[in-house]
Amino acid sequence: MRDDILAAQKTALKDGNSEELSVLRFLWSAVRNEEIDKKKDLNDAEIQQIVARQIKQLKDVLQDFTASNRQDLVDKNKMEIDLLEKYLPAQMSDDELQKIVEQTIGGMGAVTAGDTGKIIGAVMKQVAGRADGGRVREMVTGRLR
């Protein structure tokens, strides 16, 4: 994944795509900062966590831009999210995620609304970055109602 990011940076630089280059440089900077903090090279799973974190931040800001009617910033944010999503594993469909939620709840026996956090944690371990935490929370809380 490290090589993919660096190659994409070089391509964006050669093509003169400054917006894409900016996003990739920001991603690479976050990866390098994490590597410096941990004093080791990150593996693909760790890099994917950084990508997911950046996408979550962009989606949070996207809501603010939408509420402020800043279409120019909404478009820019969506482009950045689309670019970063290329570095994440394919997201699970709702049906696949629902099956995992059902299996997890079934495996835990009698559960109540108070067990929501435990169930979400167990499901998140199983999906390993292939589903957003918000989607998991929605499905678990919907199922426990």
MIDOSE-1310 file (N, C-alpha, C; in nm, 2 decimals, decimal comma, always signed):
residues 145
mrdd	+0,08/-0,12/+0,00/+0,00/+0,00/+0,00/+0,09/+0,13/+0,00; +0,20/+0,12/+0,07/+0,29/+0,23/+0,07/+0,34/+0,27/-0,07; +0,37/+0,16/-0,14/+0,42/+0,19/-0,28/+0,30/+0,24/-0,37; +0,18/+0,20/-0,35/+0,07/+0,25/-0,42/+0,05/+0,40/-0,40
ilaa	+0,06/+0,44/-0,27/+0,04/+0,58/-0,24/+0,15/+0,67/-0,31; +0,27/+0,62/-0,30/+0,39/+0,69/-0,35/+0,38/+0,70/-0,51; +0,33/+0,59/-0,57/+0,32/+0,58/-0,71/+0,21/+0,68/-0,76; +0,10/+0,68/-0,68/-0,01/+0,77/-0,72/+0,03/+0,92/-0,70
qkta	+0,12/+0,95/-0,60/+0,17/+1,08/-0,59/+0,25/+1,12/-0,71; +0,34/+1,03/-0,76/+0,42/+1,06/-0,87/+0,34/+1,08/-1,00; +0,23/+1,00/-1,01/+0,14/+1,02/-1,13/+0,07/+1,15/-1,12; +0,02/+1,18/-1,01/-0,05/+1,31/-0,99/+0,04/+1,43/-1,02
lkdg	+0,16/+1,42/-0,98/+0,26/+1,52/-1,00/+0,29/+1,54/-1,15; +0,31/+1,42/-1,22/+0,34/+1,43/-1,36/+0,22/+1,48/-1,44; +0,10/+1,44/-1,40/-0,02/+1,48/-1,47/-0,06/+1,63/-1,44; +0,00/+1,69/-1,34/-0,03/+1,82/-1,30/-0,16/+1,83/-1,22
nsee	-0,20/+1,72/-1,16/-0,33/+1,72/-1,08/-0,30/+1,76/-0,94; -0,31/+1,89/-0,92/-0,27/+1,95/-0,79/-0,36/+1,91/-0,67; -0,49/+1,90/-0,70/-0,58/+1,86/-0,60/-0,56/+1,72/-0,55; -0,54/+1,63/-0,64/-0,51/+1,49/-0,60/-0,38/+1,48/-0,53
lsvl	-0,28/+1,55/-0,58/-0,15/+1,55/-0,52/-0,16/+1,60/-0,38; -0,23/+1,70/-0,35/-0,25/+1,76/-0,22/-0,31/+1,65/-0,12; -0,41/+1,58/-0,17/-0,47/+1,48/-0,08/-0,38/+1,37/-0,05; -0,30/+1,32/-0,16/-0,21/+1,21/-0,14/-0,09/+1,25/-0,05
rflw	-0,05/+1,38/-0,06/+0,06/+1,42/+0,03/+0,01/+1,43/+0,17; -0,11/+1,48/+0,19/-0,16/+1,48/+0,33/-0,17/+1,34/+0,38; -0,22/+1,25/+0,30/-0,23/+1,11/+0,35/-0,09/+1,05/+0,38; +0,01/+1,08/+0,30/+0,14/+1,03/+0,32/+0,20/+1,09/+0,44
savr	+0,17/+1,22/+0,46/+0,22/+1,29/+0,58/+0,17/+1,22/+0,71; +0,04/+1,19/+0,71/-0,02/+1,12/+0,82/+0,04/+0,98/+0,85; +0,07/+0,91/+0,74/+0,13/+0,78/+0,75/+0,27/+0,80/+0,81; +0,35/+0,89/+0,76/+0,49/+0,91/+0,81/+0,49/+0,95/+0,95
neei	+0,39/+1,04/+0,99/+0,39/+1,08/+1,13/+0,36/+0,97/+1,22; +0,27/+0,88/+1,18/+0,24/+0,76/+1,26/+0,36/+0,67/+1,27; +0,43/+0,65/+1,16/+0,55/+0,57/+1,16/+0,65/+0,63/+1,25; +0,67/+0,76/+1,25/+0,77/+0,82/+1,34/+0,72/+0,80/+1,49
dkkk	+0,60/+0,81/+1,52/+0,55/+0,79/+1,65/+0,57/+0,65/+1,70; +0,54/+0,55/+1,61/+0,56/+0,41/+1,65/+0,70/+0,36/+1,63; +0,78/+0,44/+1,56/+0,92/+0,40/+1,53/+0,93/+0,26/+1,45; +0,84/+0,25/+1,36/+0,84/+0,13/+1,27/+0,76/+0,16/+1,14
dlnd	+0,78/+0,09/+1,04/+0,70/+0,10/+0,92/+0,56/+0,04/+0,94; +0,46/+0,10/+0,89/+0,33/+0,05/+0,91/+0,29/-0,05/+0,81; +0,21/-0,15/+0,85/+0,16/-0,25/+0,75/+0,04/-0,19/+0,69; -0,02/-0,27/+0,59/-0,13/-0,22/+0,51/-0,25/-0,20/+0,60
aeiq	-0,28/-0,28/+0,70/-0,39/-0,27/+0,79/-0,38/-0,14/+0,87; -0,27/-0,10/+0,91/-0,25/+0,02/+0,99/-0,26/+0,14/+0,90; -0,22/+0,13/+0,78/-0,24/+0,24/+0,68/-0,38/+0,26/+0,65; -0,45/+0,15/+0,64/-0,60/+0,16/+0,61/-0,67/+0,22/+0,73
qiva	-0,63/+0,20/+0,85/-0,69/+0,27/+0,96/-0,67/+0,42/+0,95; -0,55/+0,46/+0,91/-0,53/+0,61/+0,89/-0,62/+0,66/+0,78; -0,63/+0,59/+0,67/-0,72/+0,63/+0,56/-0,86/+0,64/+0,61; -0,91/+0,54/+0,69/-1,05/+0,54/+0,74/-1,07/+0,66/+0,83
rqik	-0,97/+0,69/+0,92/-0,97/+0,81/+1,01/-0,99/+0,94/+0,93; -0,91/+0,95/+0,82/-0,92/+1,07/+0,74/-1,05/+1,09/+0,67; -1,10/+0,97/+0,62/-1,23/+0,98/+0,56/-1,34/+1,02/+0,65; -1,34/+0,96/+0,78/-1,43/+1,00/+0,88/-1,43/+1,15/+0,91
qlkd	-1,31/+1,21/+0,92/-1,30/+1,35/+0,94/-1,36/+1,43/+0,83; -1,33/+1,39/+0,70/-1,38/+1,46/+0,59/-1,54/+1,45/+0,58; -1,59/+1,33/+0,62/-1,74/+1,32/+0,62/-1,80/+1,41/+0,73; -1,74/+1,42/+0,84/-1,79/+1,51/+0,95/-1,79/+1,65/+0,90
vlqd	-1,68/+1,69/+0,83/-1,68/+1,83/+0,78/-1,78/+1,85/+0,67; -1,80/+1,75/+0,59/-1,89/+1,75/+0,48/-2,03/+1,80/+0,52; -2,07/+1,75/+0,64/-2,20/+1,78/+0,69/-2,21/+1,93/+0,72; -2,10/+1,99/+0,77/-2,10/+2,13/+0,80/-2,10/+2,21/+0,68
ftas	-2,03/+2,17/+0,58/-2,03/+2,24/+0,45/-2,16/+2,24/+0,38; -2,23/+2,12/+0,39/-2,36/+2,11/+0,33/-2,46/+2,20/+0,40; -2,45/+2,20/+0,54/-2,54/+2,29/+0,61/-2,52/+2,44/+0,58; -2,40/+2,47/+0,55/-2,36/+2,61/+0,52/-2,38/+2,65/+0,38
nrqd	-2,43/+2,56/+0,30/-2,45/+2,58/+0,15/-2,33/+2,62/+0,08; -2,22/+2,55/+0,11/-2,09/+2,58/+0,05/-2,06/+2,47/-0,05; -2,13/+2,47/-0,17/-2,12/+2,37/-0,27/-1,98/+2,35/-0,32; -1,90/+2,45/-0,33/-1,76/+2,44/-0,37/-1,68/+2,35/-0,28
lvdk	-1,70/+2,37/-0,15/-1,63/+2,29/-0,05/-1,69/+2,15/-0,04; -1,82/+2,13/-0,06/-1,88/+2,00/-0,07/-1,82/+1,92/-0,18; -1,81/+1,98/-0,30/-1,76/+1,91/-0,41/-1,61/+1,86/-0,39; -1,53/+1,96/-0,33/-1,39/+1,93/-0,31/-1,38/+1,81/-0,20
nkme	-1,46/+1,82/-0,10/-1,46/+1,71/+0,00/-1,50/+1,58/-0,05; -1,60/+1,58/-0,14/-1,64/+1,45/-0,20/-1,54/+1,39/-0,29; -1,47/+1,48/-0,36/-1,35/+1,43/-0,44/-1,24/+1,37/-0,36; -1,21/+1,43/-0,24/-1,11/+1,38/-0,15/-1,15/+1,25/-0,09
idll	-1,28/+1,24/-0,05/-1,33/+1,11/+0,00/-1,32/+1,00/-0,10; -1,37/+1,03/-0,22/-1,36/+0,93/-0,33/-1,22/+0,88/-0,36; -1,12/+0,97/-0,35/-0,98/+0,94/-0,38/-0,93/+0,85/-0,27; -0,96/+0,88/-0,14/-0,91/+0,81/-0,03/-0,98/+0,67/-0,02
ekyl	-1,10/+0,66/-0,06/-1,17/+0,53/-0,05/-1,11/+0,42/-0,14; -1,03/+0,46/-0,24/-0,96/+0,37/-0,32/-0,86/+0,28/-0,24; -0,82/+0,34/-0,12/-0,72/+0,27/-0,04/-0,78/+0,19/+0,07; -0,91/+0,18/+0,07/-0,97/+0,09/+0,17/-1,02/-0,03/+0,11
paqm	-1,04/-0,14/+0,19/-1,10/-0,26/+0,13/-1,24/-0,24/+0,09; -1,29/-0,32/+0,00/-1,43/-0,30/-0,04/-1,52/-0,31/+0,08; -1,62/-0,22/+0,08/-1,72/-0,22/+0,19/-1,82/-0,33/+0,17; -1,86/-0,39/+0,29/-1,96/-0,50/+0,29/-2,10/-0,44/+0,25
sdde	-2,17/-0,53/+0,19/-2,31/-0,49/+0,16/-2,39/-0,49/+0,29; -2,51/-0,43/+0,29/-2,60/-0,43/+0,41/-2,64/-0,57/+0,44; -2,66/-0,66/+0,34/-2,70/-0,79/+0,37/-2,59/-0,87/+0,44; -2,47/-0,86/+0,40/-2,36/-0,93/+0,46/-2,34/-0,88/+0,60
lqki	-2,35/-0,75/+0,62/-2,33/-0,69/+0,75/-2,45/-0,73/+0,85; -2,57/-0,74/+0,79/-2,68/-0,78/+0,88/-2,66/-0,92/+0,92; -2,61/-1,01/+0,84/-2,59/-1,15/+0,87/-2,49/-1,16/+0,99; -2,38/-1,08/+0,98/-2,28/-1,08/+1,09/-2,34/-1,03/+1,22
veqt	-2,42/-0,93/+1,21/-2,48/-0,87/+1,33/-2,58/-0,98/+1,39; -2,65/-1,05/+1,31/-2,74/-1,15/+1,36/-2,67/-1,26/+1,42; -2,56/-1,31/+1,36/-2,48/-1,42/+1,41/-2,42/-1,38/+1,55; -2,37/-1,25/+1,56/-2,30/-1,21/+1,68/-2,41/-1,20/+1,79
iggm	-2,52/-1,14/+1,76/-2,63/-1,14/+1,87/-2,67/-1,27/+1,91; -2,69/-1,36/+1,81/-2,73/-1,50/+1,84/-2,62/-1,57/+1,92; -2,50/-1,55/+1,90/-2,39/-1,61/+1,97/-2,37/-1,56/+2,11; -2,42/-1,44/+2,14/-2,41/-1,39/+2,27/-2,53/-1,43/+2,36
gavt	-2,63/-1,49/+2,31/-2,74/-1,53/+2,39/-2,84/-1,42/+2,41; -2,89/-1,42/+2,53/-2,99/-1,31/+2,57/-2,92/-1,18/+2,58; -2,96/-1,08/+2,50/-2,90/-0,95/+2,50/-3,01/-0,85/+2,52; -2,96/-0,73/+2,58/-3,05/-0,62/+2,60/-2,99/-0,50/+2,53
agdt	-3,06/-0,39/+2,54/-3,01/-0,26/+2,48/-2,88/-0,22/+2,55; -2,86/-0,27/+2,68/-2,74/-0,23/+2,75/-2,62/-0,30/+2,70; -2,64/-0,41/+2,62/-2,52/-0,48/+2,56/-2,48/-0,43/+2,42; -2,54/-0,32/+2,38/-2,51/-0,26/+2,25/-2,36/-0,24/+2,22
gkii	-2,29/-0,18/+2,32/-2,15/-0,16/+2,30/-2,07/-0,29/+2,28; -2,10/-0,39/+2,36/-2,03/-0,52/+2,35/-2,05/-0,58/+2,21; -2,18/-0,57/+2,16/-2,21/-0,63/+2,03/-2,14/-0,55/+1,92; -2,15/-0,42/+1,93/-2,08/-0,34/+1,83/-1,93/-0,37/+1,82
gavm	-1,87/-0,38/+1,94/-1,73/-0,42/+1,95/-1,70/-0,55/+1,88; -1,78/-0,65/+1,91/-1,76/-0,78/+1,85/-1,78/-0,78/+1,70; -1,88/-0,71/+1,65/-1,90/-0,70/+1,51/-1,79/-0,63/+1,44; -1,74/-0,52/+1,50/-1,63/-0,44/+1,44/-1,51/-0,53/+1,42
kqva	-1,48/-0,61/+1,52/-1,36/-0,70/+1,51/-1,38/-0,80/+1,39; -1,50/-0,84/+1,36/-1,53/-0,93/+1,25/-1,52/-0,87/+1,12; -1,57/-0,74/+1,11/-1,57/-0,68/+0,98/-1,44/-0,61/+0,94; -1,35/-0,59/+1,04/-1,22/-0,54/+1,01/-1,20/-0,44/+0,90
grad	-1,27/-0,32/+0,92/-1,25/-0,21/+0,83/-1,33/-0,22/+0,70; -1,41/-0,33/+0,69/-1,50/-0,34/+0,57/-1,64/-0,28/+0,59; -1,66/-0,22/+0,70/-1,79/-0,15/+0,73/-1,76/-0,04/+0,83; -1,83/+0,07/+0,80/-1,81/+0,19/+0,89/-1,88/+0,17/+1,02
ggrv	-1,82/+0,22/+1,13/-1,88/+0,20/+1,26/-2,02/+0,26/+1,27; -2,05/+0,36/+1,20/-2,18/+0,42/+1,21/-2,28/+0,32/+1,15; -2,25/+0,26/+1,04/-2,34/+0,16/+0,99/-2,36/+0,04/+1,08; -2,25/+0,00/+1,15/-2,26/-0,11/+1,24/-2,35/-0,07/+1,36
remv	-2,33/+0,05/+1,41/-2,41/+0,09/+1,52/-2,56/+0,10/+1,49; -2,59/+0,15/+1,37/-2,73/+0,16/+1,32/-2,80/+0,02/+1,31; -2,72/-0,07/+1,26/-2,78/-0,21/+1,25/-2,80/-0,27/+1,38; -2,71/-0,26/+1,47/-2,72/-0,32/+1,60/-2,83/-0,26/+1,68
tgrl	-2,84/-0,13/+1,68/-2,94/-0,06/+1,76/-3,08/-0,09/+1,70; -3,09/-0,10/+1,56/-3,21/-0,13/+1,50/-3,26/-0,27/+1,53; -3,16/-0,36/+1,54/-3,20/-0,50/+1,57/-3,24/-0,52/+1,72; -3,18/-0,44/+1,81/-3,21/-0,46/+1,95/-3,34/-0,38/+1,99
r	-3,40/-0,31/+1,91/-3,52/-0,24/+1,94/-3,64/-0,33/+1,95
